[in-house]
Amino acid sequence: MTYDLDNLMSDIKAIMTSNLNTKIGAINTEKGDSITLATLDASAFFLQDLDHTTMNYDPFILYAVEGIEADGLGPNTSLSYSVSIALILANQNITDVASRMFRYQRALKEIFEENFSIKANANLLSIDLMTPIPLESLNQSFEYRAIGIQLNTSIG
């Protein structure tokens, strides 16, 4: 079987659903302060598209392919992918939203560091951090914040 983009995105989701809530719990325990990060529902991971369903979850993850580049000739062409993973949180008068976002980003970063090589036939991942951004257009009732990481890898 050929390992392709579909497999890569499935593996990325599997890493998140298998490891993220455990990592969030570990960070909550380590910090031991009044800030407790909420875990994510198993259905709160959305690939490539936001729809009305996302409003049922707080927080939720949007992950998407942001870039594809081909390098090589013919059958010797490798494909490089950039995948963005954003955790989106409703800011409902949360006074410590910045600390929460930084901790969520840490959790995302660490689960992919711990699972650095997804598959033997895919190259290793590099991880870049994304800056926190407000998202006002998701829902007029709440202000949303997003933070995340970008994964870069190649196949082939």
Secondary structure, DSSP 8 states (H G I E B T S, - for coil): ----HHHHHHHHHHHHHHHHHHHHHHHHHHH-SS-------TT-EEES---GGGGG-SSEEEEEEEEEEEESSGGG-EEEEEEEEEEEEEESS-TTHHHHHHHHHHHHHHHHHHT----TTB---EEEEEEEEEE-SS-TTSEEEEEEEEEEEEE-
